[in-house]
Amino acid sequence: MKEIKLLDGGFGSQISKRIDRLIDDDVLWSSRLLSTNKAEVINTHLDFLQGLFVAGSNVISTNTYQASIDGFMKHLKLSESESYDLIKEAVDLARKAVSIYKSMNNSENTNILVAGSVGPYGAFLHDGSEYTGSYKDSDGKSIASGEDFQQTVKKCYKMNPDQLLAVGANCIAPGTVEQLFCDINVGEVYPMPLLVYPNSGEFYNKEMGWHGGEAGKPIENYIENWLNMGITWIGGCCRMYAENISKIQQVILKWQMQHSK
Ligand SMILES: [Zn+2]
């Protein structure tokens, strides 16, 4: 059976549901909760773990997209070493959620990986610049500095094939995935493992929050096509909740059954 890796969804989105408060306006975003509400950090990881199970591995990410030493020192009034420790504790909280999940479900042998989440520089700036085109040109095929997306990732992968598990894109609209990835492995003897971690397809700005775009278009409708294109790591970013990840999982399971013969 073809191994597909299912990742979690948008941590900040899911934890906002739990604490009934948006965290988009917080300069530290959900990473503040590493300090102020560890229980809900663990519960949010568990929300995703409950919905994750595919033949292969499952991956959850630490709640550290918006975490930085400078940010913690400035906004939590921590020392440098306390800030390091809080980032390290994010890994412990994710691992704790995995161990709770495994003991609750008698699934000691399930392979669940914890990935360290590192946000881009724009996330630290907290000015929405990671959404506004500084990181991706409007032609949908180039990266922020103008180089062609496909050529850049191919070059990165070929330079580090033993170190890179997969290459891909996070927080992009689902509708842009096919254009970015459809022909990336054409003619390659050793196709690159591809990863997609899309958002809900809505737009974000500080004044209006999340709005418009592909709002409400079901993510699960895209998945079969992505699997057929050779994308083997799939998760969700902003506004992708545990229920969306469960729906992605259902499509993956069906696809794996169809392709197991
Ligand atoms: Zn996102």
Residues whose N, C-alpha, C, O or C-beta is under 5 A from the ligand:
A	BS01	ZN	C171 N199 C237 C238
